[in-house]
Amino acid sequence: MVVEKLAELLQSGEVTEIIDGGKLLTLFRSIGIRVKVQTTIKVEQDGKLVSWSDKLKGETDELKEETGELKEESKVDTLDT
């Protein structure tokens, strides 16, 4: 089924370039094949590629640490007065 559709698109001239992942997904869907694609977004952090979720998790942890430190400082200030 997929091979026939690819051959048809190539012969008709509808596909003339390399098929990337997005186009292949569209092709599968157009012939009724439901494909689930696991995606990840990578960003650069400190010269390394890390997943977006790990980056957000790290920023959340840092924020919690900063907030925790601020709460401790506030307790100390109120005890001194």
N, CA, C and O of each residue as an XYZ file, in Angstrom:
324
protein
N       0.830     -1.189      0.000
C       0.000      0.000      0.000
C       0.880      1.261      0.000
O       0.682      2.147     -0.831
N       1.835      1.347      0.913
C       2.707      2.518      0.992
C       3.600      2.592     -0.238
O       3.789      3.661     -0.819
N       4.140      1.455     -0.623
C       5.041      1.424     -1.779
C       4.306      1.874     -3.035
O       4.847      2.631     -3.842
N       3.064      1.402     -3.197
C       2.293      1.790     -4.378
C       2.019      3.292     -4.394
O       2.129      3.940     -5.435
N       1.668      3.826     -3.254
C       1.370      5.267     -3.173
C       2.630      6.086     -3.447
O       2.573      7.086     -4.163
N       3.760      5.674     -2.886
C       5.019      6.370     -3.154
C       5.367      6.313     -4.645
O       5.769      7.314     -5.239
N       5.207      5.140     -5.233
C       5.490      4.993     -6.663
C       4.587      5.889     -7.498
O       5.032      6.518     -8.458
N       3.318      5.938     -7.123
C       2.355      6.788     -7.833
C       2.759      8.261     -7.744
O       2.718      8.975     -8.746
N       3.149      8.717     -6.555
C       3.545     10.119     -6.372
C       4.824     10.449     -7.134
O       4.957     11.532     -7.704
N       5.759      9.508     -7.138
C       7.010      9.730     -7.878
C       6.761      9.765     -9.388
O       7.299     10.623    -10.088
N       5.949      8.836     -9.887
C       5.672      8.775    -11.331
C       4.875      9.976    -11.809
O       5.064     10.443    -12.932
N       3.980     10.480    -10.958
C       3.162     11.622    -11.370
C       3.939     12.942    -11.264
O       3.497     13.975    -11.768
N       5.076     12.893    -10.616
C       5.876     14.109    -10.472
C       5.480     14.954     -9.274
O       6.022     16.043     -9.085
N       4.540     14.472     -8.455
C       4.140     15.216     -7.261
C       5.261     15.244     -6.229
O       5.388     16.201     -5.464
N       6.067     14.195     -6.214
C       7.213     14.145     -5.306
C       8.466     14.111     -6.166
O       8.692     13.175     -6.933
N       9.280     15.162     -6.019
C      10.511     15.230     -6.817
C      11.753     15.384     -5.941
O      12.879     15.298     -6.430
N      11.542     15.612     -4.655
C      12.677     15.807     -3.749
C      12.668     14.741     -2.667
O      11.784     13.886     -2.618
N      13.660     14.808     -1.811
C      13.739     13.878     -0.686
C      12.542     14.111      0.237
O      12.181     15.251      0.529
N      11.940     13.023      0.687
C      10.780     13.120      1.567
C      11.279     13.180      3.013
O      11.906     12.242      3.504
N      10.992     14.296      3.685
C      11.384     14.421      5.091
C      10.316     13.785      5.981
O       9.302     13.290      5.488
N      10.545     13.800      7.266
C       9.636     13.156      8.206
C       8.232     13.709      8.173
O       7.262     12.955      8.251
N       8.112     15.021      8.057
C       6.796     15.646      8.019
C       6.002     15.233      6.790
O       4.806     14.955      6.873
N       6.679     15.198      5.654
C       5.998     14.794      4.416
C       5.626     13.318      4.453
O       4.573     12.923      3.952
N       6.490     12.509      5.047
C       6.194     11.092      5.151
C       4.993     10.860      6.070
O       4.144     10.014      5.788
N       4.927     11.608      7.158
C       3.779     11.512      8.056
C       2.492     11.907      7.335
O       1.464     11.246      7.479
N       2.556     12.983      6.562
C       1.395     13.419      5.783
C       0.987     12.350      4.774
O      -0.201     12.100      4.572
N       1.970     11.727      4.148
C       1.683     10.653      3.193
C       0.972      9.494      3.883
O      -0.044      9.003      3.389
N       1.501      9.059      5.020
C       0.859      7.959      5.748
C      -0.581      8.308      6.105
O      -1.485      7.491      5.933
N      -0.784      9.499      6.590
C      -2.143      9.905      6.978
C      -3.068      9.988      5.771
O      -4.251      9.663      5.872
N      -2.535     10.421      4.627
C      -3.380     10.556      3.430
C      -3.868      9.209      2.918
O      -4.895      9.136      2.243
N      -3.133      8.133      3.235
C      -3.589      6.811      2.798
C      -4.219      6.028      3.955
O      -4.433      4.819      3.864
N      -4.508      6.747      5.040
C      -5.270      6.147      6.121
C      -4.468      5.424      7.187
O      -5.040      4.709      8.010
N      -3.154      5.599      7.189
C      -2.328      4.965      8.217
C      -2.087      5.968      9.325
O      -1.464      7.010      9.119
N      -2.594      5.637     10.513
C      -2.416      6.535     11.659
C      -1.090      6.202     12.331
O      -0.876      5.082     12.794
N      -0.224      7.172     12.374
C       1.105      6.990     12.949
C       1.262      7.958     14.107
O       0.992      9.152     13.975
N       1.700      7.432     15.242
C       2.012      8.304     16.376
C       3.513      8.562     16.361
O       4.316      7.643     16.203
N       3.869      9.812     16.525
C       5.267     10.186     16.485
C       5.671     10.728     17.849
O       5.077     11.678     18.358
N       6.688     10.108     18.428
C       7.206     10.615     19.690
C       8.176     11.740     19.351
O       9.147     11.541     18.622
N       7.902     12.905     19.884
C       8.748     14.054     19.575
C       9.413     14.585     20.839
O       8.869     14.495     21.940
N      10.582     15.129     20.647
C      11.269     15.816     21.738
C      11.830     17.118     21.181
O      12.205     17.206     20.012
N      11.877     18.099     22.025
C      12.466     19.377     21.640
C      13.769     19.511     22.416
O      13.787     19.403     23.643
N      14.838     19.744     21.704
C      16.145     19.896     22.339
C      16.570     21.362     22.251
O      16.364     22.022     21.232
N      17.164     21.855     23.330
C      17.690     23.212     23.365
C      19.123     23.156     23.870
O      19.522     22.205     24.543
N      19.880     24.173     23.541
C      21.267     24.212     23.981
C      21.338     24.874     25.352
O      20.761     25.937     25.579
N      22.056     24.225     26.253
C      22.265     24.766     27.589
C      23.690     24.417     28.003
O      24.061     23.245     28.069
N      24.470     25.432     28.275
C      25.870     25.242     28.671
C      26.646     24.423     27.646
O      27.473     23.587     28.011
N      26.383     24.662     26.379
C      27.105     23.979     25.306
C      26.640     22.559     25.033
O      27.251     21.863     24.222
N      25.577     22.110     25.686
C      25.053     20.755     25.489
C      23.599     20.836     25.046
O      22.896     21.801     25.347
N      23.160     19.802     24.323
C      21.748     19.718     23.966
C      21.018     18.970     25.067
O      21.382     17.846     25.413
N      19.991     19.595     25.614
C      19.166     18.975     26.649
C      17.711     19.063     26.214
O      17.338     19.935     25.428
N      16.901     18.162     26.725
C      15.491     18.199     26.352
C      14.834     19.418     26.993
O      15.240     19.873     28.063
N      13.830     19.926     26.328
C      13.108     21.110     26.805
C      12.512     20.838     28.179
O      12.535     21.704     29.053
N      11.972     19.625     28.372
C      11.362     19.292     29.664
C      12.412     19.277     30.773
O      12.139     19.730     31.884
N      13.614     18.760     30.484
C      14.678     18.773     31.499
C      15.100     20.191     31.825
O      15.370     20.514     32.981
N      15.157     21.043     30.803
C      15.532     22.438     31.033
C      14.494     23.116     31.913
O      14.844     23.816     32.864
N      13.219     22.912     31.602
C      12.164     23.520     32.414
C      12.182     22.968     33.835
O      11.986     23.710     34.798
N      12.414     21.673     33.961
C      12.467     21.050     35.278
C      13.617     21.653     36.087
O      13.466     21.923     37.278
N      14.750     21.860     35.446
C      15.903     22.454     36.120
C      15.614     23.877     36.567
O      16.003     24.275     37.665
N      14.932     24.650     35.721
C      14.593     26.023     36.084
C      13.592     26.053     37.230
O      13.656     26.929     38.093
N      12.664     25.096     37.238
C      11.691     25.012     38.326
C      12.395     24.676     39.632
O      12.095     25.262     40.672
N      13.331     23.732     39.579
C      14.093     23.358     40.780
C      14.898     24.543     41.300
O      14.966     24.776     42.507
N      15.511     25.292     40.378
C      16.280     26.465     40.781
C      15.375     27.502     41.433
O      15.749     28.116     42.433
N      14.188     27.699     40.870
C      13.242     28.662     41.414
C      12.789     28.233     42.809
O      12.671     29.063     43.711
N      12.538     26.941     42.980
C      12.142     26.439     44.298
C      13.254     26.669     45.312
O      12.995     27.062     46.449
N      14.497     26.422     44.895
C      15.622     26.632     45.799
C      15.736     28.106     46.180
O      15.948     28.443     47.345
N      15.594     28.981     45.180
C      15.670     30.410     45.460
C      14.540     30.841     46.381
O      14.759     31.623     47.306
N      13.348     30.346     46.139
C      12.197     30.695     46.967
C      12.393     30.177     48.382
O      12.072     30.869     49.348
N      12.919     28.960     48.512
C      13.195     28.390     49.817
C      14.214     29.221     50.588
O      14.077     29.420     51.795
N      15.224     29.698     49.893
C      16.250     30.532     50.529
C      15.631     31.849     50.983
O      15.948     32.350     52.062
N      14.750     32.408     50.159
C      14.130     33.676     50.527
C      13.239     33.503     51.749
O      13.200     34.373     52.619
N      12.525     32.387     51.819
C      11.673     32.144     52.980
C      12.510     32.027     54.242
O      12.132     32.555     55.288
N      13.657     31.332     54.155
C      14.527     31.182     55.317
C      15.065     32.536     55.768
O      15.133     32.818     56.964
N      15.449     33.378     54.795
C      15.953     34.708     55.132
C      14.862     35.533     55.798
O      15.135     36.282     56.736
N      13.617     35.398     55.316
C      12.505     36.147     55.899
C      12.268     35.722     57.337
O      11.991     36.565     58.190
N      12.370     34.437     57.620
C      12.181     33.929     58.984
C      13.239     34.527     59.908
O      12.941     34.926     61.034
N      14.459     34.583     59.426
C      15.547     35.109     60.234
C      15.303     36.584     60.513
O      15.508     37.042     61.637
N      14.867     37.333     59.508
C      14.610     38.756     59.691
C      13.506     38.999     60.701
O      13.615     39.922     61.508
N      12.452     38.207     60.686
C      11.349     38.418     61.601
C      11.724     38.012     63.020
O      11.200     38.575     63.981
N      12.612     37.056     63.164
C      13.033     36.644     64.487
C      13.926     37.711     65.143
O      13.915     37.873     66.363
N      14.685     38.424     64.331
C      15.595     39.443     64.849
C      14.847     40.692     65.304
O      15.355     41.420     66.157
N      13.693     40.959     64.782
C      12.974     42.208     65.112
C      12.056     42.060     66.276
O      11.391     43.020     66.665
